[in-house]
Amino acid sequence: MPSTPPLPSPGAAASGKNLVVLGLLGLVAVAIYANGLSAPFVFDDLPAIRDNPTIRTLAGGLIPPAASGLPVSGRPLANFSFAANYAVSGTEVWSYHLVNLAFHLAVALTLFGLARRTLLMPTLRDQFGDAARPLAFFTALLWLAHPLATEAVTYTVERTESLMALFYLLTLYAFARSVEADASLAWSWLAVGACALGMMSKEVMVSAPLLVLLYDRTFVSGTFRAALTRRPTLYGGLAATWLVLGLLVLSTAGRGGTAGFATEISVVDYARTQCVAVVRYLALAVWPGPLVFDYGTEIIRNFTVIAPCALLVFGLAGATMLALRRWPAIGFLGTAFFAVLAPSSSVVPIATQTIAEHRMYLPLAVVVTLVVIGGYRWFATRSYLLFGLAAACLAFGTVLRNADYGSVEAIWRDTATKRPENARAQCSLGDALFAADRVEEALPCYAKAIRLRPDYAEARVNFGSALLARNRASEAIPELEAAVRLQPTWAKAHHNLANALLRLNRTPEAIAHYSEAARLRPDDVTNLCDWGNALVRTGDTTGAIARYEDAIRREPSFAMAHNNLANALAQSSRLPEAIAHYETTLRLAPDYPEGYNNFGGALARSGRFPEAIAQFEAALRLRPDYPSAHENLGKVYLALGDQVAAQREFTLARPNKPAR
């Protein structure tokens, strides 16, 4: 690859000082993110990591879920990195957070290297050469410590953002190295390779080849023509990485219908909302609070809100265009800001999140760079103290923000408090409370989510499930029926509605919804098991057995299916088969008292009384106040002629009733 006349290299003499700088950045990163290393999976972490079957093997990780709308869809590098984490720690969060922190630190180190080498370019050396290292250090430090970056670090699945940022900056850094004196050709190839890896991380990388060209024109060659003439092979290689991105984008089918021009959000509405979003991002870069984990799917249509934001955004864009001609370095930074934000924050709708703070992760580096350069121009070396104080404040803010991620409830309560009109936050807070068995607290959260957004099917399903958990089936059914009307192809809605109908003995209706849920999602073994239970109620034991066997074929380790199949087989007087499945149940679920009780009953019917006694006693060790186990044990003692033991067990079975 041809190169420009070589630029002076910063040299290796200062490598020791650079190592000190890098070590300091590493210490700061560990100190401020240590309290986020145990943050649980939340929101999109669950489908993209915990429930993602493609990351169960390293090979599978290279092929992310296609057309799923998941954050890893069409992003094989991110998906593979999660597969590597899964190989190390399964679904335990510690390794995922360590890798996220490592990537965040790597981005900061690359930012330091790029900023330092850029300030030492001939066009800037006279102004900033003597201060290149401290200015680059404070740029990296302020960015590293900024609370606005926490979402891309502590929220595990947003590794896609930090991966993209790393390879975006590495592409620019490798290019900057490639034009230095005595530079190896490998730096040019590294630029192309980093660009390709970035394309495999997140679509925002699309602007990287153009930004390299602008960097070349601004700091090296002077004109676009000179840059393209001197390095045609390099730019050909960078352009070729768009083919990688194009194929990956096509594989996602518009990210499963959640992004692109075919979504329910119009281009105009999305663009208006992004004017407000960009201004909010800039405000948070200056004063990072209040930070919001999830803004929901809000569309802003209020003209009095949009107009001033649009004027500011277009004014900044115009100033950037002017700066490209008069102050090229400032113009480059402004262009970089808009170029990185444009794919997600312009006119291409992203229906699932109209505003998201993690999108500011890399553009934040532009804002920080401008602040550092401006501060140095105004205050010279006295600015270093100001930068140090600012970094300390930002680091403290990051520690506090990481604490919000300490539990699923904490992050959603924080979000719902800051954005009370966000229906998704209210629903998610309800989910967290429901999961913690605090159902009464969850119910008003679901109710509020539905008031805010009546067409919110997920909130209705979860509200119905919570009502059902409180034995309020008659109230649950209208919510679940509404969910089925809103999303008739959602298997979970049919399944939960069937459970509610069964609770009210509306068994034929329940069976119809279990059947529909199975048609929509045939691999849902819980639905198959519940369907079998409903068939047992109608006396269709043969049909129930078929459902349980189907569940076991799909998931041989599903203990409840084995238990229910054993019950149905015992009811059909197929005791040897039933006993075999009870044994499997208890092997899979050794702490299941009902399993021991059921097993004991089958053994007793087979005349194997000593073995039956052992099973009933095992059930009572796990649950001493288990009336059915005491009752069954008493019956066995009675059959063996031990009246005293039988009377004792019958008394324990009915402590408030007269003994037999």
QUIZI-V296761 format. One record per backbone hydrogen bond with DSSP energy under -0.5 kcal/mol. CO is the residue of the C=O (numbers start at 0). NH is the residue of the N-H. If there is no record, write none. Layout:
co=CO nh=NH
co=CO nh=NH
//
This chain:
co=6 nh=180
co=11 nh=14
co=13 nh=17
co=14 nh=18
co=15 nh=19
co=16 nh=20
co=17 nh=21
co=18 nh=22
co=19 nh=23
co=20 nh=24
co=21 nh=25
co=22 nh=26
co=23 nh=27
co=24 nh=28
co=25 nh=29
co=26 nh=30
co=27 nh=31
co=28 nh=32
co=29 nh=33
co=32 nh=35
co=33 nh=36
co=35 nh=38
co=41 nh=44
co=42 nh=45
co=42 nh=46
co=43 nh=47
co=44 nh=48
co=44 nh=49
co=45 nh=50
co=48 nh=51
co=50 nh=52
co=51 nh=54
co=52 nh=55
co=53 nh=56
co=56 nh=60
co=57 nh=61
co=58 nh=61
co=59 nh=62
co=61 nh=63
co=69 nh=72
co=71 nh=74
co=74 nh=78
co=75 nh=79
co=76 nh=80
co=77 nh=81
co=78 nh=82
co=79 nh=83
co=80 nh=84
co=81 nh=85
co=82 nh=86
co=83 nh=87
co=84 nh=87
co=84 nh=88
co=85 nh=89
co=88 nh=91
co=92 nh=96
co=93 nh=97
co=94 nh=98
co=95 nh=99
co=96 nh=100
co=97 nh=101
co=98 nh=102
co=99 nh=103
co=100 nh=104
co=101 nh=105
co=102 nh=106
co=103 nh=107
co=104 nh=108
co=105 nh=109
co=106 nh=110
co=107 nh=111
co=108 nh=112
co=109 nh=113
co=110 nh=114
co=111 nh=115
co=112 nh=116
co=113 nh=117
co=114 nh=118
co=115 nh=119
co=117 nh=120
co=120 nh=123
co=120 nh=124
co=121 nh=125
co=123 nh=126
co=123 nh=127
co=124 nh=128
co=127 nh=130
co=128 nh=131
co=130 nh=134
co=131 nh=135
co=132 nh=136
co=133 nh=137
co=134 nh=138
co=135 nh=139
co=136 nh=140
co=137 nh=141
co=138 nh=142
co=139 nh=143
co=140 nh=144
co=141 nh=145
co=142 nh=145
co=145 nh=148
co=146 nh=149
co=148 nh=151
co=148 nh=152
co=149 nh=152
co=149 nh=153
co=149 nh=154
co=150 nh=154
co=153 nh=155
co=154 nh=157
co=155 nh=158
co=156 nh=159
co=157 nh=160
co=157 nh=161
co=158 nh=162
co=159 nh=163
co=160 nh=164
co=161 nh=165
co=162 nh=166
co=163 nh=167
co=164 nh=168
co=165 nh=169
co=166 nh=170
co=167 nh=171
co=168 nh=172
co=169 nh=173
co=170 nh=174
co=171 nh=175
co=172 nh=176
co=173 nh=177
co=174 nh=178
co=176 nh=179
co=178 nh=6
co=179 nh=182
co=183 nh=186
co=184 nh=187
co=184 nh=188
co=185 nh=189
co=186 nh=190
co=187 nh=191
co=188 nh=192
co=189 nh=193
co=190 nh=194
co=191 nh=195
co=192 nh=196
co=193 nh=197
co=194 nh=198
co=195 nh=199
co=197 nh=200
co=197 nh=201
co=199 nh=76
co=199 nh=77
co=201 nh=204
co=202 nh=205
co=203 nh=206
co=204 nh=207
co=206 nh=210
co=207 nh=211
co=208 nh=212
co=209 nh=213
co=210 nh=214
co=211 nh=215
co=212 nh=216
co=213 nh=217
co=214 nh=218
co=215 nh=219
co=215 nh=220
co=215 nh=221
co=216 nh=221
co=222 nh=226
co=223 nh=227
co=224 nh=228
co=225 nh=229
co=226 nh=230
co=228 nh=231
co=230 nh=234
co=231 nh=235
co=232 nh=236
co=233 nh=237
co=234 nh=238
co=235 nh=239
co=236 nh=240
co=237 nh=240
co=238 nh=241
co=239 nh=242
co=239 nh=243
co=240 nh=244
co=241 nh=245
co=242 nh=246
co=243 nh=247
co=244 nh=248
co=245 nh=249
co=246 nh=250
co=247 nh=251
co=248 nh=251
co=248 nh=253
co=249 nh=252
co=251 nh=255
co=252 nh=256
co=253 nh=257
co=253 nh=258
co=254 nh=257
co=257 nh=350
co=257 nh=351
co=259 nh=262
co=265 nh=269
co=266 nh=270
co=267 nh=271
co=268 nh=272
co=269 nh=273
co=270 nh=274
co=271 nh=275
co=272 nh=276
co=273 nh=277
co=274 nh=278
co=275 nh=279
co=276 nh=280
co=277 nh=281
co=278 nh=282
co=279 nh=283
co=280 nh=284
co=281 nh=285
co=282 nh=286
co=286 nh=288
co=294 nh=297
co=295 nh=353
co=295 nh=354
co=298 nh=300
co=300 nh=302
co=301 nh=304
co=301 nh=305
co=302 nh=306
co=304 nh=308
co=305 nh=309
co=306 nh=310
co=307 nh=311
co=308 nh=312
co=309 nh=313
co=310 nh=314
co=311 nh=315
co=312 nh=316
co=313 nh=317
co=314 nh=318
co=315 nh=319
co=316 nh=320
co=317 nh=321
co=318 nh=322
co=319 nh=323
co=320 nh=324
co=321 nh=324
co=321 nh=325
co=322 nh=326
co=322 nh=330
co=326 nh=329
co=326 nh=330
co=327 nh=331
co=328 nh=332
co=329 nh=333
co=330 nh=334
co=331 nh=335
co=332 nh=336
co=333 nh=337
co=334 nh=338
co=335 nh=339
co=336 nh=340
co=337 nh=341
co=338 nh=342
co=340 nh=343
co=340 nh=344
co=346 nh=348
co=348 nh=259
co=348 nh=350
co=349 nh=352
co=354 nh=294
co=355 nh=358
co=356 nh=359
co=357 nh=360
co=358 nh=362
co=359 nh=363
co=361 nh=364
co=361 nh=365
co=362 nh=365
co=362 nh=366
co=363 nh=367
co=364 nh=368
co=365 nh=369
co=366 nh=370
co=367 nh=371
co=368 nh=372
co=369 nh=373
co=370 nh=374
co=371 nh=375
co=372 nh=376
co=373 nh=377
co=374 nh=378
co=375 nh=379
co=378 nh=381
co=379 nh=382
co=380 nh=383
co=381 nh=384
co=381 nh=385
co=382 nh=386
co=383 nh=387
co=384 nh=388
co=385 nh=389
co=386 nh=390
co=387 nh=391
co=388 nh=392
co=389 nh=393
co=390 nh=394
co=391 nh=395
co=392 nh=396
co=393 nh=397
co=394 nh=398
co=395 nh=399
co=396 nh=400
co=397 nh=401
co=398 nh=402
co=399 nh=403
co=400 nh=403
co=400 nh=404
co=401 nh=404
co=402 nh=405
co=404 nh=39
co=406 nh=410
co=407 nh=411
co=408 nh=412
co=409 nh=413
co=410 nh=414
co=411 nh=415
co=412 nh=416
co=413 nh=417
co=414 nh=418
co=418 nh=421
co=420 nh=422
co=421 nh=425
co=422 nh=426
co=423 nh=427
co=424 nh=428
co=425 nh=429
co=426 nh=430
co=427 nh=431
co=428 nh=432
co=429 nh=433
co=430 nh=434
co=431 nh=435
co=432 nh=437
co=433 nh=436
co=437 nh=441
co=438 nh=442
co=439 nh=443
co=440 nh=444
co=441 nh=444
co=441 nh=445
co=442 nh=446
co=443 nh=447
co=444 nh=448
co=445 nh=449
co=446 nh=450
co=447 nh=451
co=448 nh=452
co=452 nh=455
co=454 nh=456
co=455 nh=459
co=456 nh=460
co=457 nh=461
co=458 nh=462
co=459 nh=463
co=460 nh=464
co=461 nh=465
co=462 nh=466
co=463 nh=467
co=464 nh=468
co=465 nh=469
co=466 nh=469
co=466 nh=471
co=467 nh=470
co=471 nh=474
co=471 nh=475
co=472 nh=476
co=473 nh=477
co=474 nh=478
co=475 nh=479
co=476 nh=480
co=477 nh=481
co=478 nh=482
co=479 nh=483
co=480 nh=484
co=481 nh=485
co=482 nh=486
co=486 nh=489
co=488 nh=490
co=489 nh=493
co=490 nh=494
co=491 nh=495
co=492 nh=496
co=493 nh=497
co=494 nh=498
co=495 nh=499
co=496 nh=500
co=497 nh=501
co=498 nh=502
co=499 nh=503
co=500 nh=505
co=501 nh=504
co=504 nh=506
co=505 nh=509
co=506 nh=510
co=507 nh=511
co=508 nh=512
co=509 nh=513
co=510 nh=514
co=511 nh=515
co=512 nh=516
co=513 nh=517
co=514 nh=518
co=515 nh=519
co=516 nh=520
co=520 nh=523
co=522 nh=524
co=523 nh=527
co=524 nh=528
co=525 nh=529
co=526 nh=530
co=527 nh=531
co=528 nh=532
co=529 nh=533
co=530 nh=534
co=531 nh=535
co=532 nh=536
co=533 nh=537
co=534 nh=539
co=535 nh=538
co=538 nh=540
co=539 nh=543
co=540 nh=544
co=541 nh=545
co=542 nh=546
co=543 nh=547
co=544 nh=548
co=545 nh=549
co=546 nh=550
co=547 nh=551
co=548 nh=552
co=549 nh=553
co=550 nh=554
co=554 nh=557
co=556 nh=558
co=557 nh=560
co=557 nh=561
co=558 nh=562
co=559 nh=563
co=560 nh=564
co=561 nh=565
co=562 nh=566
co=563 nh=567
co=564 nh=568
co=565 nh=569
co=566 nh=570
co=567 nh=571
co=568 nh=573
co=569 nh=572
co=572 nh=574
co=573 nh=577
co=574 nh=578
co=575 nh=579
co=576 nh=580
co=577 nh=581
co=578 nh=582
co=579 nh=583
co=580 nh=584
co=581 nh=585
co=582 nh=586
co=583 nh=587
co=584 nh=588
co=588 nh=591
co=590 nh=592
co=591 nh=594
co=591 nh=595
co=592 nh=596
co=593 nh=597
co=594 nh=598
co=595 nh=599
co=596 nh=600
co=597 nh=601
co=598 nh=602
co=599 nh=603
co=600 nh=604
co=601 nh=605
co=602 nh=607
co=603 nh=606
co=606 nh=608
co=607 nh=611
co=608 nh=612
co=609 nh=613
co=610 nh=614
co=611 nh=615
co=612 nh=616
co=613 nh=617
co=614 nh=618
co=615 nh=619
co=616 nh=620
co=617 nh=621
co=618 nh=622
co=622 nh=625
co=624 nh=626
co=625 nh=629
co=626 nh=630
co=627 nh=631
co=628 nh=632
co=629 nh=633
co=630 nh=634
co=631 nh=635
co=632 nh=636
co=633 nh=637
co=634 nh=638
co=635 nh=639
co=636 nh=641
co=637 nh=640
co=640 nh=642
co=641 nh=645
co=642 nh=646
co=643 nh=647
co=644 nh=648
co=645 nh=649
co=646 nh=650
co=647 nh=651
co=648 nh=652
co=649 nh=653
co=651 nh=654
co=653 nh=656
//
